[in-house]
């Protein structure tokens, strides 16, 4: 491998979530988030902090980042800023 110039490097486990499609969404009370026409809800989204504005500014002010896998529409991924 070294002679041919190839370096076998394994990515970190969290890299998979970084390459997923990113959506900037608002959390709707009692409904969750809507991504590509589908609603996703989890009890953690009922916490009061998701009803308040985010610390994000710029073009995506007051929106949360949710990632989705095009191959599996059953779930989406959200990294909680309070608990990485």
Jmol script that loads the backbone (N, CA, C; Angstrom):
load data "model"
ATOM      1  N   UNK A   1       0.825  -1.196   0.000  1.00  0.00           N
ATOM      2  CA  UNK A   1       0.000   0.000   0.000  1.00  0.00           C
ATOM      3  C   UNK A   1       0.869   1.260   0.000  1.00  0.00           C
ATOM      4  N   UNK A   2       1.932   1.260   0.780  1.00  0.00           N
ATOM      5  CA  UNK A   2       2.783   2.439   0.841  1.00  0.00           C
ATOM      6  C   UNK A   2       3.532   2.649  -0.467  1.00  0.00           C
ATOM      7  N   UNK A   3       3.889   1.577  -1.135  1.00  0.00           N
ATOM      8  CA  UNK A   3       4.638   1.698  -2.370  1.00  0.00           C
ATOM      9  C   UNK A   3       3.782   2.341  -3.467  1.00  0.00           C
ATOM     10  N   UNK A   4       2.520   2.022  -3.512  1.00  0.00           N
ATOM     11  CA  UNK A   4       1.631   2.586  -4.522  1.00  0.00           C
ATOM     12  C   UNK A   4       1.117   3.970  -4.180  1.00  0.00           C
ATOM     13  N   UNK A   5       1.365   4.442  -2.976  1.00  0.00           N
ATOM     14  CA  UNK A   5       0.931   5.777  -2.595  1.00  0.00           C
ATOM     15  C   UNK A   5      -0.443   5.818  -1.948  1.00  0.00           C
ATOM     16  N   UNK A   6      -1.000   4.666  -1.623  1.00  0.00           N
ATOM     17  CA  UNK A   6      -2.309   4.624  -0.987  1.00  0.00           C
ATOM     18  C   UNK A   6      -2.144   4.608   0.524  1.00  0.00           C
ATOM     19  N   UNK A   7      -2.963   5.349   1.180  1.00  0.00           N
ATOM     20  CA  UNK A   7      -2.930   5.374   2.637  1.00  0.00           C
ATOM     21  C   UNK A   7      -4.282   4.895   3.142  1.00  0.00           C
ATOM     22  N   UNK A   8      -4.271   3.796   3.837  1.00  0.00           N
ATOM     23  CA  UNK A   8      -5.508   3.244   4.368  1.00  0.00           C
ATOM     24  C   UNK A   8      -5.853   3.978   5.659  1.00  0.00           C
ATOM     25  N   UNK A   9      -6.863   4.807   5.585  1.00  0.00           N
ATOM     26  CA  UNK A   9      -7.252   5.632   6.731  1.00  0.00           C
ATOM     27  C   UNK A   9      -8.737   5.405   7.005  1.00  0.00           C
ATOM     28  N   UNK A  10      -9.043   5.014   8.221  1.00  0.00           N
ATOM     29  CA  UNK A  10     -10.425   4.774   8.593  1.00  0.00           C
ATOM     30  C   UNK A  10     -11.031   6.060   9.147  1.00  0.00           C
ATOM     31  N   UNK A  11     -12.208   6.456   8.664  1.00  0.00           N
ATOM     32  CA  UNK A  11     -12.824   7.681   9.184  1.00  0.00           C
ATOM     33  C   UNK A  11     -13.339   7.481  10.607  1.00  0.00           C
ATOM     34  N   UNK A  12     -13.495   8.587  11.303  1.00  0.00           N
ATOM     35  CA  UNK A  12     -14.033   8.528  12.663  1.00  0.00           C
ATOM     36  C   UNK A  12     -15.506   8.125  12.612  1.00  0.00           C
ATOM     37  N   UNK A  13     -16.053   7.559  13.685  1.00  0.00           N
ATOM     38  CA  UNK A  13     -17.439   7.082  13.663  1.00  0.00           C
ATOM     39  C   UNK A  13     -18.474   8.173  13.375  1.00  0.00           C
ATOM     40  N   UNK A  14     -18.243   9.403  13.803  1.00  0.00           N
ATOM     41  CA  UNK A  14     -19.203  10.474  13.571  1.00  0.00           C
ATOM     42  C   UNK A  14     -19.180  11.038  12.167  1.00  0.00           C
ATOM     43  N   UNK A  15     -18.240  10.595  11.337  1.00  0.00           N
ATOM     44  CA  UNK A  15     -18.132  11.119   9.975  1.00  0.00           C
ATOM     45  C   UNK A  15     -19.365  10.790   9.144  1.00  0.00           C
ATOM     46  N   UNK A  16     -19.989   9.639   9.399  1.00  0.00           N
ATOM     47  CA  UNK A  16     -21.183   9.233   8.650  1.00  0.00           C
ATOM     48  C   UNK A  16     -22.279  10.289   8.756  1.00  0.00           C
ATOM     49  N   UNK A  17     -22.467  10.838   9.944  1.00  0.00           N
ATOM     50  CA  UNK A  17     -23.531  11.813  10.144  1.00  0.00           C
ATOM     51  C   UNK A  17     -23.194  13.162   9.519  1.00  0.00           C
ATOM     52  N   UNK A  18     -21.928  13.464   9.364  1.00  0.00           N
ATOM     53  CA  UNK A  18     -21.516  14.732   8.760  1.00  0.00           C
ATOM     54  C   UNK A  18     -21.778  14.770   7.261  1.00  0.00           C
ATOM     55  N   UNK A  19     -21.772  13.625   6.607  1.00  0.00           N
ATOM     56  CA  UNK A  19     -21.959  13.594   5.157  1.00  0.00           C
ATOM     57  C   UNK A  19     -23.425  13.410   4.752  1.00  0.00           C
ATOM     58  N   UNK A  20     -24.315  13.261   5.714  1.00  0.00           N
ATOM     59  CA  UNK A  20     -25.735  13.140   5.391  1.00  0.00           C
ATOM     60  C   UNK A  20     -26.294  14.492   4.934  1.00  0.00           C
ATOM     61  N   UNK A  21     -27.392  14.438   4.209  1.00  0.00           N
ATOM     62  CA  UNK A  21     -28.052  15.643   3.715  1.00  0.00           C
ATOM     63  C   UNK A  21     -28.535  16.497   4.881  1.00  0.00           C
ATOM     64  N   UNK A  22     -28.254  17.797   4.819  1.00  0.00           N
ATOM     65  CA  UNK A  22     -28.567  18.712   5.908  1.00  0.00           C
ATOM     66  C   UNK A  22     -29.823  19.518   5.578  1.00  0.00           C
ATOM     67  N   UNK A  23     -30.722  19.641   6.575  1.00  0.00           N
ATOM     68  CA  UNK A  23     -31.949  20.421   6.440  1.00  0.00           C
ATOM     69  C   UNK A  23     -32.008  21.429   7.581  1.00  0.00           C
ATOM     70  N   UNK A  24     -32.395  22.644   7.284  1.00  0.00           N
ATOM     71  CA  UNK A  24     -32.600  23.669   8.312  1.00  0.00           C
ATOM     72  C   UNK A  24     -34.107  23.808   8.505  1.00  0.00           C
ATOM     73  N   UNK A  25     -34.581  23.429   9.695  1.00  0.00           N
ATOM     74  CA  UNK A  25     -36.018  23.367   9.936  1.00  0.00           C
ATOM     75  C   UNK A  25     -36.364  24.045  11.253  1.00  0.00           C
ATOM     76  N   UNK A  26     -37.618  24.408  11.377  1.00  0.00           N
ATOM     77  CA  UNK A  26     -38.155  24.902  12.638  1.00  0.00           C
ATOM     78  C   UNK A  26     -38.932  23.777  13.297  1.00  0.00           C
ATOM     79  N   UNK A  27     -38.903  23.762  14.623  1.00  0.00           N
ATOM     80  CA  UNK A  27     -39.623  22.743  15.379  1.00  0.00           C
ATOM     81  C   UNK A  27     -41.025  23.257  15.663  1.00  0.00           C
ATOM     82  N   UNK A  28     -42.031  22.526  15.196  1.00  0.00           N
ATOM     83  CA  UNK A  28     -43.420  22.899  15.424  1.00  0.00           C
ATOM     84  C   UNK A  28     -43.922  22.208  16.682  1.00  0.00           C
ATOM     85  N   UNK A  29     -44.606  22.932  17.539  1.00  0.00           N
ATOM     86  CA  UNK A  29     -45.107  22.314  18.779  1.00  0.00           C
ATOM     87  C   UNK A  29     -46.066  21.164  18.476  1.00  0.00           C
ATOM     88  N   UNK A  30     -45.906  20.073  19.185  1.00  0.00           N
ATOM     89  CA  UNK A  30     -46.744  18.876  19.099  1.00  0.00           C
ATOM     90  C   UNK A  30     -46.674  18.150  17.759  1.00  0.00           C
ATOM     91  N   UNK A  31     -45.953  18.678  16.774  1.00  0.00           N
ATOM     92  CA  UNK A  31     -45.856  18.001  15.482  1.00  0.00           C
ATOM     93  C   UNK A  31     -44.449  17.550  15.160  1.00  0.00           C
ATOM     94  N   UNK A  32     -43.437  18.280  15.604  1.00  0.00           N
ATOM     95  CA  UNK A  32     -42.057  17.910  15.319  1.00  0.00           C
ATOM     96  C   UNK A  32     -41.481  18.724  14.183  1.00  0.00           C
ATOM     97  N   UNK A  33     -40.768  18.070  13.289  1.00  0.00           N
ATOM     98  CA  UNK A  33     -40.141  18.742  12.150  1.00  0.00           C
ATOM     99  C   UNK A  33     -40.636  18.106  10.860  1.00  0.00           C
ATOM    100  N   UNK A  34     -40.740  18.925   9.818  1.00  0.00           N
ATOM    101  CA  UNK A  34     -41.184  18.433   8.521  1.00  0.00           C
ATOM    102  C   UNK A  34     -40.002  18.475   7.562  1.00  0.00           C
ATOM    103  N   UNK A  35     -39.670  17.307   7.007  1.00  0.00           N
ATOM    104  CA  UNK A  35     -38.560  17.192   6.078  1.00  0.00           C
ATOM    105  C   UNK A  35     -39.036  16.459   4.839  1.00  0.00           C
ATOM    106  N   UNK A  36     -38.940  17.126   3.708  1.00  0.00           N
ATOM    107  CA  UNK A  36     -39.327  16.558   2.420  1.00  0.00           C
ATOM    108  C   UNK A  36     -40.734  15.960   2.448  1.00  0.00           C
ATOM    109  N   UNK A  37     -41.658  16.669   3.100  1.00  0.00           N
ATOM    110  CA  UNK A  37     -43.053  16.257   3.126  1.00  0.00           C
ATOM    111  C   UNK A  37     -43.420  15.261   4.204  1.00  0.00           C
ATOM    112  N   UNK A  38     -42.468  14.808   5.002  1.00  0.00           N
ATOM    113  CA  UNK A  38     -42.743  13.843   6.068  1.00  0.00           C
ATOM    114  C   UNK A  38     -42.515  14.503   7.418  1.00  0.00           C
ATOM    115  N   UNK A  39     -43.382  14.181   8.378  1.00  0.00           N
ATOM    116  CA  UNK A  39     -43.257  14.721   9.734  1.00  0.00           C
ATOM    117  C   UNK A  39     -42.518  13.722  10.612  1.00  0.00           C
ATOM    118  N   UNK A  40     -41.591  14.237  11.406  1.00  0.00           N
ATOM    119  CA  UNK A  40     -40.839  13.430  12.367  1.00  0.00           C
ATOM    120  C   UNK A  40     -41.006  14.053  13.747  1.00  0.00           C
ATOM    121  N   UNK A  41     -41.259  13.195  14.736  1.00  0.00           N
ATOM    122  CA  UNK A  41     -41.449  13.695  16.092  1.00  0.00           C
ATOM    123  C   UNK A  41     -40.792  12.755  17.085  1.00  0.00           C
ATOM    124  N   UNK A  42     -40.223  13.342  18.117  1.00  0.00           N
ATOM    125  CA  UNK A  42     -39.650  12.598  19.237  1.00  0.00           C
ATOM    126  C   UNK A  42     -39.977  13.383  20.494  1.00  0.00           C
ATOM    127  N   UNK A  43     -40.202  12.721  21.615  1.00  0.00           N
ATOM    128  CA  UNK A  43     -40.555  13.444  22.845  1.00  0.00           C
ATOM    129  C   UNK A  43     -39.541  14.510  23.268  1.00  0.00           C
ATOM    130  N   UNK A  44     -38.281  14.370  22.871  1.00  0.00           N
ATOM    131  CA  UNK A  44     -37.296  15.386  23.249  1.00  0.00           C
ATOM    132  C   UNK A  44     -37.618  16.735  22.591  1.00  0.00           C
ATOM    133  N   UNK A  45     -38.318  16.724  21.477  1.00  0.00           N
ATOM    134  CA  UNK A  45     -38.680  17.982  20.805  1.00  0.00           C
ATOM    135  C   UNK A  45     -39.764  18.749  21.546  1.00  0.00           C
ATOM    136  N   UNK A  46     -40.403  18.133  22.546  1.00  0.00           N
ATOM    137  CA  UNK A  46     -41.419  18.815  23.337  1.00  0.00           C
ATOM    138  C   UNK A  46     -40.816  19.661  24.450  1.00  0.00           C
ATOM    139  N   UNK A  47     -39.507  19.585  24.640  1.00  0.00           N
ATOM    140  CA  UNK A  47     -38.862  20.389  25.675  1.00  0.00           C
ATOM    141  C   UNK A  47     -38.983  21.873  25.339  1.00  0.00           C
ATOM    142  N   UNK A  48     -39.070  22.735  26.359  1.00  0.00           N
ATOM    143  CA  UNK A  48     -39.277  24.166  26.106  1.00  0.00           C
ATOM    144  C   UNK A  48     -38.162  24.835  25.308  1.00  0.00           C
ATOM    145  N   UNK A  49     -36.960  24.316  25.366  1.00  0.00           N
ATOM    146  CA  UNK A  49     -35.857  24.979  24.654  1.00  0.00           C
ATOM    147  C   UNK A  49     -36.004  24.902  23.146  1.00  0.00           C
ATOM    148  N   UNK A  50     -36.755  23.929  22.632  1.00  0.00           N
ATOM    149  CA  UNK A  50     -36.962  23.846  21.197  1.00  0.00           C
ATOM    150  C   UNK A  50     -38.046  24.805  20.716  1.00  0.00           C
ATOM    151  N   UNK A  51     -38.798  25.381  21.616  1.00  0.00           N
ATOM    152  CA  UNK A  51     -39.779  26.397  21.251  1.00  0.00           C
ATOM    153  C   UNK A  51     -39.195  27.793  21.255  1.00  0.00           C
ATOM    154  N   UNK A  52     -37.987  27.934  21.773  1.00  0.00           N
ATOM    155  CA  UNK A  52     -37.321  29.230  21.830  1.00  0.00           C
ATOM    156  C   UNK A  52     -36.417  29.403  20.613  1.00  0.00           C
ATOM    157  N   UNK A  53     -36.032  30.638  20.331  1.00  0.00           N
ATOM    158  CA  UNK A  53     -35.117  30.867  19.203  1.00  0.00           C
ATOM    159  C   UNK A  53     -33.757  30.212  19.440  1.00  0.00           C
ATOM    160  N   UNK A  54     -33.110  29.797  18.366  1.00  0.00           N
ATOM    161  CA  UNK A  54     -31.787  29.193  18.463  1.00  0.00           C
ATOM    162  C   UNK A  54     -30.725  30.283  18.501  1.00  0.00           C
ATOM    163  N   UNK A  55     -29.514  29.891  18.765  1.00  0.00           N
ATOM    164  CA  UNK A  55     -28.408  30.842  18.775  1.00  0.00           C
ATOM    165  C   UNK A  55     -27.836  31.044  17.371  1.00  0.00           C
ATOM    166  N   UNK A  56     -28.380  30.352  16.398  1.00  0.00           N
ATOM    167  CA  UNK A  56     -27.910  30.465  15.016  1.00  0.00           C
ATOM    168  C   UNK A  56     -28.329  31.802  14.435  1.00  0.00           C
ATOM    169  N   UNK A  57     -27.468  32.386  13.678  1.00  0.00           N
ATOM    170  CA  UNK A  57     -27.775  33.651  13.013  1.00  0.00           C
ATOM    171  C   UNK A  57     -27.613  33.510  11.513  1.00  0.00           C
ATOM    172  N   UNK A  58     -27.722  34.607  10.809  1.00  0.00           N
ATOM    173  CA  UNK A  58     -27.541  34.590   9.366  1.00  0.00           C
ATOM    174  C   UNK A  58     -28.783  34.150   8.622  1.00  0.00           C
ATOM    175  N   UNK A  59     -28.564  33.429   7.531  1.00  0.00           N
ATOM    176  CA  UNK A  59     -29.665  33.036   6.663  1.00  0.00           C
ATOM    177  C   UNK A  59     -30.599  32.023   7.323  1.00  0.00           C
ATOM    178  N   UNK A  60     -30.080  31.204   8.228  1.00  0.00           N
ATOM    179  CA  UNK A  60     -30.882  30.160   8.866  1.00  0.00           C
ATOM    180  C   UNK A  60     -31.163  30.503  10.324  1.00  0.00           C
ATOM    181  N   UNK A  61     -31.523  31.740  10.578  1.00  0.00           N
ATOM    182  CA  UNK A  61     -31.785  32.180  11.945  1.00  0.00           C
ATOM    183  C   UNK A  61     -33.008  31.450  12.495  1.00  0.00           C
ATOM    184  N   UNK A  62     -32.929  31.053  13.763  1.00  0.00           N
ATOM    185  CA  UNK A  62     -34.014  30.359  14.472  1.00  0.00           C
ATOM    186  C   UNK A  62     -34.405  29.027  13.840  1.00  0.00           C
ATOM    187  N   UNK A  63     -33.463  28.357  13.209  1.00  0.00           N
ATOM    188  CA  UNK A  63     -33.736  27.041  12.642  1.00  0.00           C
ATOM    189  C   UNK A  63     -32.727  26.031  13.185  1.00  0.00           C
ATOM    190  N   UNK A  64     -33.160  24.779  13.256  1.00  0.00           N
ATOM    191  CA  UNK A  64     -32.323  23.690  13.745  1.00  0.00           C
ATOM    192  C   UNK A  64     -31.814  22.881  12.572  1.00  0.00           C
ATOM    193  N   UNK A  65     -30.655  22.275  12.724  1.00  0.00           N
ATOM    194  CA  UNK A  65     -30.077  21.434  11.674  1.00  0.00           C
ATOM    195  C   UNK A  65     -30.456  19.986  11.943  1.00  0.00           C
ATOM    196  N   UNK A  66     -31.113  19.378  10.973  1.00  0.00           N
ATOM    197  CA  UNK A  66     -31.506  17.977  11.036  1.00  0.00           C
ATOM    198  C   UNK A  66     -30.954  17.307   9.785  1.00  0.00           C
ATOM    199  N   UNK A  67     -30.393  16.130   9.944  1.00  0.00           N
ATOM    200  CA  UNK A  67     -29.803  15.421   8.809  1.00  0.00           C
ATOM    201  C   UNK A  67     -30.634  14.184   8.483  1.00  0.00           C
ATOM    202  N   UNK A  68     -30.702  13.867   7.187  1.00  0.00           N
ATOM    203  CA  UNK A  68     -31.498  12.707   6.768  1.00  0.00           C
ATOM    204  C   UNK A  68     -30.698  11.861   5.799  1.00  0.00           C
ATOM    205  N   UNK A  69     -31.009  10.577   5.792  1.00  0.00           N
ATOM    206  CA  UNK A  69     -30.400   9.622   4.883  1.00  0.00           C
ATOM    207  C   UNK A  69     -31.416   9.327   3.790  1.00  0.00           C
ATOM    208  N   UNK A  70     -31.060   9.538   2.553  1.00  0.00           N
ATOM    209  CA  UNK A  70     -31.999   9.333   1.447  1.00  0.00           C
ATOM    210  C   UNK A  70     -32.400   7.874   1.292  1.00  0.00           C
ATOM    211  N   UNK A  71     -31.562   6.966   1.756  1.00  0.00           N
ATOM    212  CA  UNK A  71     -31.850   5.541   1.596  1.00  0.00           C
ATOM    213  C   UNK A  71     -32.824   5.017   2.627  1.00  0.00           C
ATOM    214  N   UNK A  72     -32.992   5.738   3.738  1.00  0.00           N
ATOM    215  CA  UNK A  72     -33.858   5.266   4.816  1.00  0.00           C
ATOM    216  C   UNK A  72     -34.667   6.447   5.354  1.00  0.00           C
ATOM    217  N   UNK A  73     -35.931   6.524   5.009  1.00  0.00           N
ATOM    218  CA  UNK A  73     -36.788   7.653   5.397  1.00  0.00           C
ATOM    219  C   UNK A  73     -37.479   7.460   6.744  1.00  0.00           C
ATOM    220  N   UNK A  74     -37.191   6.359   7.441  1.00  0.00           N
ATOM    221  CA  UNK A  74     -37.871   6.090   8.699  1.00  0.00           C
ATOM    222  C   UNK A  74     -37.407   6.975   9.839  1.00  0.00           C
ATOM    223  N   UNK A  75     -36.204   7.537   9.738  1.00  0.00           N
ATOM    224  CA  UNK A  75     -35.702   8.361  10.828  1.00  0.00           C
ATOM    225  C   UNK A  75     -34.784   9.456  10.294  1.00  0.00           C
ATOM    226  N   UNK A  76     -34.646  10.488  11.090  1.00  0.00           N
ATOM    227  CA  UNK A  76     -33.710  11.570  10.786  1.00  0.00           C
ATOM    228  C   UNK A  76     -32.785  11.730  12.004  1.00  0.00           C
ATOM    229  N   UNK A  77     -31.704  12.468  11.817  1.00  0.00           N
ATOM    230  CA  UNK A  77     -30.696  12.584  12.859  1.00  0.00           C
ATOM    231  C   UNK A  77     -30.527  14.044  13.258  1.00  0.00           C
ATOM    232  N   UNK A  78     -30.471  14.256  14.558  1.00  0.00           N
ATOM    233  CA  UNK A  78     -30.350  15.593  15.139  1.00  0.00           C
ATOM    234  C   UNK A  78     -29.286  15.540  16.212  1.00  0.00           C
ATOM    235  N   UNK A  79     -28.302  16.439  16.125  1.00  0.00           N
ATOM    236  CA  UNK A  79     -27.297  16.497  17.177  1.00  0.00           C
ATOM    237  C   UNK A  79     -27.690  17.574  18.155  1.00  0.00           C
ATOM    238  N   UNK A  80     -27.987  17.147  19.360  1.00  0.00           N
ATOM    239  CA  UNK A  80     -28.414  18.063  20.405  1.00  0.00           C
ATOM    240  C   UNK A  80     -27.232  18.915  20.867  1.00  0.00           C
ATOM    241  N   UNK A  81     -27.316  20.233  20.771  1.00  0.00           N
ATOM    242  CA  UNK A  81     -26.194  21.071  21.203  1.00  0.00           C
ATOM    243  C   UNK A  81     -25.909  20.971  22.699  1.00  0.00           C
ATOM    244  N   UNK A  82     -26.879  20.565  23.500  1.00  0.00           N
ATOM    245  CA  UNK A  82     -26.653  20.433  24.937  1.00  0.00           C
ATOM    246  C   UNK A  82     -25.937  19.125  25.268  1.00  0.00           C
ATOM    247  N   UNK A  83     -26.054  18.110  24.415  1.00  0.00           N
ATOM    248  CA  UNK A  83     -25.448  16.811  24.675  1.00  0.00           C
ATOM    249  C   UNK A  83     -24.934  16.229  23.356  1.00  0.00           C
ATOM    250  N   UNK A  84     -23.670  16.382  23.093  1.00  0.00           N
ATOM    251  CA  UNK A  84     -23.103  15.906  21.826  1.00  0.00           C
ATOM    252  C   UNK A  84     -22.997  14.405  21.832  1.00  0.00           C
TER     253      UNK A  84
END
end "model"
wireframe off; spacefill off
backbone 0.3
color backbone group
